[in-house]
Amino acid sequence: MKTFGTNLKKLREELGLTQKEFGQRLGFDARTVSNWEKSRNLPSLIIIKRINTIYKADYEELFDIDDEFKI
């Protein structure tokens, strides 16, 4: 199972953004984005919602939700 961090990194790379660029639009620095990608910590739900809104990220992809877990 992939982690939120690896999925976030994949999204960022697909968008062609550096950690700094990705974080700037969210109000965070590159170090914070790096910590998220390395699963050292997770952003709050408010920030995850902002990621979804700004980058059109799919929650199911970010959290690697399988069909068997969908309601």
N, C-alpha and C positions, 0 to 999 in steps of 0.2 A: 504494500500500500504506500502510495506517495504521500508526502507530508504537505501541509499547507505551504511551508517554506519553499519546497521544490516546485510546487505548482505556481507559486507567486513569481519565482525566478523565471520559470518558463514563460509566463505571461509577459513579464517585463522584457525578456529577450525577444519574444515574438513582436513586440511593439517597437523594437529597435532602440530602447531607452537604456541609459546608464542608470545605476542606482541613484545617483544624484538627481538626474532628470525626473525619474519616477517619483522620488521622494519630494522634490520641490513642489510638484502639483498637489501633493497631499499635505504639505506643511512640515515635512520631516527631512532630516539630513540622510546622506548616503549610509552612514553607520547604522542608523535605525533600520533602514531597508535591509542592509546586510544581516542584521540580527534576526529580522523576520525570516529572511531566506534561509538562514542557518538554523532556524527553529530554536533560537536561544530564547525568544519570547514571541508573543503573538500581538498583533494590533487589537485594539478594542473593537467591539462590534460596530461602533460608530465609524471607525476608520475603515473597517471591512466594507461597510455600506458605501463609504466614499470611494473606495477602490472600485466597487461595482458600478457606481454612478459615473465616475470620470473615465474609467477604462473599459466599461461595458464587459466587465468580468462576470463569468457565470459562477454563482455560488457552488454549484455541484462540481464544477471543474476545480475550483480553488480548494475545496475540501475533499475531492476525490470520492464523491458519494456514488455508490453503486446503485443500480436499479433495485436491488433487493432491500435497500434501506429507505427507499422512497415510500411515502404514504399515499 
